Structures are given as structure tokens and as C-alpha cells.
Amino acid sequence: MEKIPYHIAIIPDGNRRWARSKGLPPYEGHREGAKRVHEIAEMGFERGVQYITVWGASADNLKKRSKTEVSFLIKLFEKELKEILNSETLRKNEIRMRVLGKGKEIAKSKILSKLIDDAEHDTAHFHKGNLTILFGYDGREEMIEAFQKGITSHISKPNYESIKELLWTKDLPSVDFVIRTGGEPHWSSGFMMWHTTDSQFYFTETFWPAFGKKEFEKALHEFTKRGHRLGA
């Protein structure tokens, strides 16, 4: 029987570099990258993956890039959320949607906040699959905030589970397989550090907008060949 990851986390790097390689403005890379999220998520759930988590934008993406690019990212995410709210595929397959991170606070968009709340509310009762978008996410900020909560809540005997309960991502299970596109095999901003302690990592040169179903199939095949040693 084929081994399928229970939880896949994706770092979709290379949108802007893909656009530059095509002689296009950066926002076209983000637009094309958004299409891959739909495509890869649908394929993943069809193959039996239960949780798919996609890093949609880091906190730095929303704070440090040009106002034009940030505005486009926010508008694009609003558009994607509207599509999700009207998605027959999402409802038919009973996929729960979550958005985690500081995106709402950073963006300060009432429209975005409402769309996020509506998407989470309307899919809260679904349990056959779980799609999580990390928006305005930084793993270091998540961990710092968790420890601040831990100090004020006076946890006497901290352990893995008690600390996990303080995280933004506390409702997500451990990540089995991390896919990073874009040809730069490194970690960023402490990405889901508490959930990836025993993950398998997959790095590819392919930019995210070009990471289609064949590339995803290749990644899944690589996962089936690996053992999960849990640090042993």
C-alpha cells in the first residue's frame, strides 16, 4: 500500500523569480502561484492527505515589501478566499479551511478579516480534509508569543503538548513532509519549528508557479521511498 503523508506543509518559494524569468512583473508570479495552491491541494486531498498547510505570506512579506506588492498580495488573497467560499469542490470534499498568523492585524483590511472569518466559520464542520493558509506568519514570533503565554499561565512542568497548546498552530498535527520549492534549500523564520521536529524535507529547484501535478507526484513518490526514523 502506498505511503501517503498525513500532513504536508509547503513553502512555495520562487513566485517573483519565476515572473522575472518570464519577463513579467512580480505580481504575475503571485497570481500564477495562487493557482498552484488550488491544484496541489485538490490533488493532495484526492490522494488521501488529511492536512495541507501552505505558507501564503510571511510577516516580512507583508511588512517589508513595496506597498504596491503588499496591496496586490492582500487583494489576491481576498479573491482566493471568495473563490473558496463559493467552491463546490471544497464543500463536496468537506475540506475545513483555516488561516493562521498575523495577517489580519498587519493588513488592517476589514474585507479580508470578514472573508477569513466567513471561510473558517462556513467550513468549521468539515472533517474529511484540512487546508491551512499561513498568512502573516513567522515561526519565531509564534514561539516567542507561546513562551510569553507560558510564563503568564505558570506552566509548572512544560512538555511538548503543553507548549504546543500555546502556539498559533496548536490545532495542527505534526508535519510528516515539508516541500520547499524555488531551489534554495534552507529554512525561513523558524517555519513551524514545533511541528517539523521529525519531518521529512523535500527541496526542489522548480519555482512554485511551475510546480504542477507532475512535480507534486514526484515529491510524493520520494516520500514513499523514505523511512520515518523519528530521530533514531
N, C-alpha and C positions, 0 to 999 in steps of 0.2 A: 504494500500500500504506500502511495506517495506521501512523503512527509511534507506537510504544509505548515508554515509558521502560524501560530495563533495570533500574534501581534507583530505587525510590521510598522516600523517608523521610517519615514522618508525625509531626507534633507535634499530638497530639489534645487540643487545649485546649478548655475550656468545660464539663467534666463538672459541676462544682459550680454554675456559673451556670445551666446547663440545669435542674438539680434545683431551684434556688431559683425559677426562672421557673415551675415546675410546682407550687410549694408543697411540695416533697419534701425530705427530709434529704439531705445531700451524698452519702452512700454510695449512694443510688439512682442518682445521676449516674454514679458509677464503675461500678455494676453494668450500667447500660444502655450505657455506653461500651465495656465489655468485649465486649458482643455485636457492636458495630460492627467491632471488630478481626477477629473471625471472618468477618463478612460481607464486609468490604472486602478482606481478604487472599484469600479464596476467589475473589472476582470478579477481583482483580488477577492472580492466577496463571492463571485461565481465559483472560484477555485476552493473556497472554504475558509479563507482568512476571516477571523472574527473581529479583529481590531486593526484599523489602519489609521495611523496618525501622521499628518503631513505638516511640516513646518512652513506655514504660509508666509510669515514675515517675522523677522527678529525685531526686538525692541529697537536696536540700532538702525534697522531698515527704515523704521517709521520716525526716528528722531534725527538721523544724521544725513539722510539723502535729500536731494533737492525737493523743494516744496511741490514742484510740478510732478516729480516721480511719485512722491508720497500721496499726493492727491489722486493720481491715477490708480495707485495700489488700493486705496480706500474705495474708490468708485468701482474698481474691478471686483473687489470683494463683495461690495453691495450687490452688484449684478449677479455674481455667483450664488449668493445667498437667496436672491429672488428666484433663481432657477431651481435651487434646491427645494425651496418652499413649494414650487409647482411641479416637482419631479415625480412622475408616476413610477419611475424605476425605484426611487428611494422608498416610496410607500409600498410598492409591490413586494420589494425585498425586505421591508421592515428594518431599515437602517437608522440607527439613532445618530443624531448629529450633535457634536459639542464644539464650542470654540473656547479655547483656554489661552490665558496670557493677559497682558495689559493693553491690548489693542483698543478696547473701548475707551479706556482712560486717555491713551495717547492721542487717538484720532479725534475725540470730542465731537463725534457725529451722532446726532440723535437718530438719524435714519439707520446708520449702521448698528447702533445699540438695539433698536427695535427689531431689526432683521435678525440679529443674533438671538435675541430673546424669543422671537417667534419660532425660529428654526429649532431651537433647543426645546421649547415648550411643545411644539407640534409633533416632535419625534421622540419625546421622552418615554413613551410607552412601547417603543420598538426595541426588540432584544435579539434579532437574528444577526445583526452586524452593527459595528460601531465605527463611525467616521469622525475623527477629531482633527480640527484645524488649530494649530498653534499660531496665534496672531498677536504680535507684540510680545513674543516670548523670549526670555533669557533664562537659561538654566541657573546662572549664578544668582540672579535676583530671586528666582524661585527658592533656592536653597537658603539664601540669607533671610528671606521672609519666614521660611519654615523654622529656622533656628530662633528667630525673634519670637515667634509664636510659642516655640518650645520653652523658652525662658519664662515667658509670662504665664504659661499654663502649668509650670512647675512639674514637668515630667520627671519622676524620680528615677526610673530605670529605662532610659531611652533604648529602643531596639529598632530593627528595620521597619516593622509595621507601625510603631508609634510615631516615627519620624515621617513615614510615608503619608500618614493621615494629615500631616500639616502642609503637604505640597499642593500646588495648583492642580497637579496631575494625579491626585490621590486615588481617583476612581478608575484609573487605567491599570491594567495588569503589566507585569514585567514584559519588556520588549524582547522578542525572540530574534528578530532580524532587522538590522538597520541598513538602509540603502542610501548611499550618498552619490549623487551624480556630479558631473562637472569636472572630473579629472584632478581634483585636489584632495588627496586622502588625509584629511585632518578633521579634528573635532572643532566645534564652534560654540562659544558661550556656555560651556557646560551642558550641552544638549541632553536633556532628560537623564542626568547623571545617575539618579537613584534607580531608574528603570532599566538602564543599559549595562548594569554591572556584569551580567553574564550573556550579553547579546553576541550574536554573530554579526560581523560587519562586512558589507559589500560596497566596494568602491568601483566606479566606472568612469571612463573618460567622457562618455556621452553627456552632452548638455541636457538638462531636464526637458526642454521643449522637443528634443529629438528622442526622448526615452519613451518609446511606444510599447506596444504589446509584446513584440519580439524581444526587446531588451528586458522587459519585466519577466518574461518566460525564462530567459537566460539566467536572471538573478534567482528565480525560484528553483531552477534546476541546480544551481550552485549550492543553494541551501540544503537540498536533499542529499548532496554528497558529503556534507559535513557532519561531524559528531558534535553533540552538545555536551561539553565536558564539565560545565559549571565550575570552572576554575581548578578542577582536579588534574 
